[in-house]
Amino acid sequence: MRCNIISLNKIEMSLVNPGSAPAAISIGGEPRPESTSSVQKACRILRAMSDTKNARLTDIAREAGLDKATTLRLLEVLTRDGFVNRDPSTKHYSLGTEVFVLGAAAQARFDPRPFVGASLLRLAHTFEDTAMLAVPSGAESICVALQEGTYPIRANYLEVGSRRPLGVGAGSLALFAWMPDREIEALMPMVVGRLERYPRITRRVLEEHIQESRKRGYATILDLIVERMGGIAVPILGADGRPVAAVSIAALTERITSREEALAAALKREVAECEAAWRHGSQNNSHRSPKANGISLQPDARR
């Protein structure tokens, strides 16, 4: 089995809003009708680059929703300041050293992976399918860790760093479904505006799946994104009851439906353990010095 992990810089850049006026930003980093500042555009570029598939100028510009001239100008500035690297031979771009510094700072205060890594290993080993960890980022979810199983037909359409609109995918749906109703209502228009690549998913489909997920206590998505593929997921809730992450298993639809009860039970067990470790770690953090907080997550990962 192969385990992939994402650096927390890829999360942090979608959470940080450095120096921009609050009136110009809405949930999920989407600009309001007011003019978009250069800072906002730069943040959108960095957010687009958190997915390693977006390495060419054309791809970055498209994902960021900017024209190529503007994207190139801002990439040159970001490169000079160390936030972006450019390979002179391939002309491909990647995140630079300064972003990793920000990622290290983010990791010191928010990193669900140490609590969940063992659970992903157990789930992938037990069910032989891919186990994943996703976290919310505005109107999207991000895959931050992935553990492949041994079953020969795998869900290879997601990789570490992949972003999807909330509700698109089992883990993403679990995050969306357990958000407060007012937040779902606020995010829904933004989510619906990003569904052009998912023609089988509509606002009505999302709303129905949210209600079904809450009734069952877990989320499932079957055949809506990739034919004959599906997923099942359970959210990890913080002390305030809000979803901070979601653990999911992706597999052939028939492997989900034939084992749904066992999969759901196993996911709930693992998530309960993760939540207990998360809360225990948070309580320990509150009694430690700021210097110690950066490593306080690790002991609980061995539970």
C-alpha positions in Angstrom: 0.0 0.0 0.0 1.2 3.5 -0.7 0.6 6.5 1.6 0.5 10.0 0.3 0.5 13.2 2.4 0.1 16.8 1.6 2.0 19.6 3.1 -0.1 21.9 5.2 0.9 24.9 3.1 -1.7 23.7 0.6 -4.3 24.1 3.2 -3.0 27.3 4.8 -2.9 29.3 1.6 -6.7 28.8 1.2 -7.3 29.9 4.8 -5.0 33.0 5.0 -6.3 36.3 3.7 -3.2 38.5 4.1 -3.8 42.3 4.0 -7.0 42.4 2.0 -10.1 44.2 3.1 -12.8 42.1 4.6 -15.4 43.7 2.5 -13.8 42.2 -0.7 -13.9 38.6 0.4 -16.7 36.2 0.9 -16.8 32.6 2.1 -14.6 30.3 0.1 -12.3 33.1 -1.2 -14.8 34.0 -4.0 -14.7 37.7 -4.9 -17.7 39.8 -4.4 -18.8 42.1 -7.2 -16.3 44.8 -6.1 -13.1 44.9 -8.0 -10.6 42.2 -7.2 -7.3 43.4 -5.7 -3.9 42.1 -6.7 -3.6 40.4 -3.3 -6.8 38.5 -4.0 -5.6 37.5 -7.4 -2.3 36.3 -6.0 -4.2 34.2 -3.4 -6.3 32.6 -6.1 -3.1 31.7 -8.0 -1.5 30.1 -5.0 -4.7 28.3 -4.2 -4.9 27.0 -7.8 -1.3 25.8 -7.5 -2.0 23.7 -4.4 -3.2 21.1 -7.0 0.0 19.9 -8.7 -1.9 19.3 -11.9 -1.9 23.1 -12.3 1.7 23.7 -13.3 1.4 25.4 -16.7 0.5 29.0 -17.0 -2.6 28.1 -19.0 -3.8 25.7 -16.3 -3.1 28.1 -13.4 -4.8 31.0 -15.1 -7.9 28.9 -15.9 -8.2 27.5 -12.4 -7.7 30.9 -10.8 -10.2 32.5 -13.2 -7.7 35.1 -14.5 -6.4 36.0 -17.9 -2.9 34.7 -18.8 -1.3 38.2 -18.9 -2.4 39.0 -15.3 -1.5 35.5 -14.1 2.0 35.8 -15.7 2.6 39.2 -14.1 1.7 38.0 -10.6 3.6 34.7 -11.0 6.7 36.8 -11.8 6.2 38.8 -8.6 5.6 35.6 -6.5 8.7 34.0 -8.0 10.9 37.0 -7.1 9.6 36.8 -3.5 10.1 33.1 -3.2 6.4 32.0 -3.1 6.6 30.3 -6.5 9.4 28.4 -8.4 9.7 28.3 -12.2 11.5 25.5 -14.0 13.4 27.2 -16.8 13.5 24.0 -18.9 9.8 23.0 -18.7 8.4 26.4 -17.9 6.3 24.8 -15.2 5.5 26.5 -12.0 5.4 25.0 -8.4 5.0 26.4 -4.9 8.1 27.9 -3.5 10.0 27.9 -0.2 8.1 30.7 1.4 4.9 28.8 1.0 6.4 25.9 2.9 7.3 28.3 5.7 3.7 29.3 6.0 2.7 25.6 5.9 5.0 24.8 8.8 3.3 27.6 10.8 -0.1 26.2 9.9 0.9 22.7 10.9 1.8 23.9 14.3 -1.8 24.9 15.0 -4.0 22.7 12.7 -3.1 19.3 11.4 -5.6 16.4 11.5 -3.3 13.9 9.9 -1.5 12.7 13.0 -4.8 11.7 14.5 -6.1 9.9 11.4 -3.1 8.2 9.8 -3.4 5.0 11.7 -7.2 4.9 10.9 -6.5 5.2 7.1 -4.0 2.3 7.3 -6.5 0.1 9.2 -9.3 0.9 6.8 -7.3 0.3 3.7 -5.9 -2.9 5.1 -9.3 -4.2 6.2 -11.4 -3.4 3.1 -8.6 -3.3 0.5 -9.8 -0.1 -1.0 -8.6 3.5 -0.9 -9.0 5.4 2.4 -8.8 9.2 2.3 -8.8 12.2 4.6 -10.4 15.5 3.4 -10.6 18.9 5.1 -12.9 21.9 4.3 -11.6 25.0 2.6 -14.3 27.6 2.0 -16.7 26.1 -0.7 -14.3 23.3 -1.4 -12.8 20.2 0.1 -9.2 19.2 -0.2 -7.7 15.7 -0.1 -4.8 15.9 2.4 -3.9 12.2 2.9 -4.6 9.0 1.0 -3.9 5.3 1.7 -4.3 2.9 -1.2 -5.6 -0.6 -0.7 -4.6 -3.7 -2.4 -7.7 -4.3 -4.6 -6.6 -4.1 -8.2 -9.4 -1.7 -9.3 -8.8 1.6 -7.5 -10.3 5.0 -7.3 -7.4 6.8 -9.0 -9.3 10.0 -9.9 -8.3 11.7 -6.6 -4.8 12.4 -5.3 -3.4 14.3 -2.5 -3.9 18.0 -3.1 -7.1 17.5 -5.2 -9.8 20.0 -4.7 -13.5 19.5 -5.2 -16.7 21.6 -4.6 -18.3 20.7 -1.3 -20.7 17.7 -1.8 -18.8 16.3 -4.8 -17.4 13.0 -3.4 -18.3 11.1 -0.2 -15.8 12.9 2.1 -16.7 16.3 0.6 -20.4 15.5 1.1 -19.8 14.5 4.7 -18.2 17.9 5.4 -21.0 19.8 3.7 -23.9 17.8 5.3 -22.7 18.4 8.9 -22.2 22.1 8.5 -24.8 24.4 10.2 -27.8 25.0 8.0 -27.1 28.7 7.7 -23.6 28.0 6.4 -24.9 25.5 3.9 -27.4 28.0 2.7 -24.6 30.6 2.3 -22.2 28.3 0.5 -24.7 26.5 -1.7 -24.7 29.2 -4.5 -20.9 29.1 -4.7 -20.9 25.3 -4.8 -23.6 25.1 -7.5 -21.5 27.6 -9.6 -18.6 25.1 -9.6 -20.6 22.0 -10.8 -20.1 22.4 -14.5 -17.7 19.5 -14.6 -20.2 17.3 -12.7 -23.4 17.3 -14.8 -25.1 14.6 -12.7 -24.9 16.7 -9.6 -27.4 19.6 -9.1 -28.5 21.7 -6.2 -31.5 19.4 -5.7 -29.2 16.3 -5.8 -27.0 17.9 -3.2 -29.9 18.9 -0.9 -31.3 15.4 -1.1 -27.9 13.8 -0.3 -27.4 16.1 2.6 -30.7 15.1 4.2 -30.1 11.4 3.5 -26.6 11.6 5.0 -27.9 13.2 8.2 -30.5 10.5 8.6 -28.1 7.6 8.1 -25.2 9.1 10.1 -22.8 8.8 7.1 -22.5 10.0 3.5 -22.5 8.0 0.3 -22.0 9.1 -3.3 -22.5 6.4 -6.0 -22.1 6.7 -9.8 -22.5 10.5 -9.8 -18.9 11.5 -10.4 -17.4 8.4 -12.1 -19.5 5.6 -13.5 -19.4 2.5 -11.3 -17.4 4.2 -8.7 -18.5 5.5 -5.3 -17.6 6.4 -1.8 -18.7 6.3 1.8 -17.6 8.8 4.5 -18.1 10.0 8.1 -17.1 13.5 9.3 -14.8 14.2 12.2 -16.4 16.8 14.4 -14.7 19.4 16.5 -15.6 20.2 20.1 -18.1 22.7 18.7 -19.9 20.1 16.6 -18.6 21.5 13.3 -16.9 19.2 10.8 -13.1 19.7 10.7 -12.3 16.7 8.4 -13.9 13.6 6.9 -12.6 10.0 6.5 -13.8 8.2 3.5 -13.4 5.0 1.5 -13.6 5.1 -2.3 -14.2 1.9 -4.3 -16.3 0.3 -7.0 -20.0 0.9 -6.4 -20.7 -2.8 -6.0 -18.0 -3.0 -3.3 -19.7 -0.1 -1.4 -23.3 -1.3 -1.6 -22.4 -5.0 -0.8 -20.5 -4.0 2.4 -22.2 -0.7 3.3 -23.2 -1.6 6.8 -19.7 -2.9 7.6 -18.0 0.1 6.0 -20.2 2.5 7.9 -19.6 0.8 11.2 -15.8 0.7 10.7 -15.7 4.4 9.6 -17.7 5.4 12.7 -15.4 3.5 15.0 -12.3 5.1 13.5 -13.8 8.5 13.5 -14.9 8.2 17.2 -11.3 7.3 18.1 -10.0 10.2 16.0 -12.4 12.7 17.7 -11.3 11.5 21.1 -7.6 11.9 20.2 -8.3 15.3 18.7 -10.0 16.6 21.8 -7.4 15.1 24.1 -4.7 16.8 22.1 -6.5 20.1 22.1 -6.9 20.0 25.9 -3.2 19.2 26.3 -2.3 22.0 24.0 -4.1 24.5 26.2 -1.8 23.7 29.1 1.4 23.9 27.0 3.6 26.8 26.1 3.3 28.2 22.5 6.7 26.7 21.7 5.5 23.2 22.6 2.3 23.5 20.7 4.0 22.7 17.4 4.7 19.1 18.3 1.9 18.4 20.7 -0.2 16.5 18.1 2.3 13.7 17.6 1.9 11.6 20.7 -1.8 11.1 20.2 -1.2 9.8 16.6 0.1 6.6 18.2 -3.1 5.8 20.0 
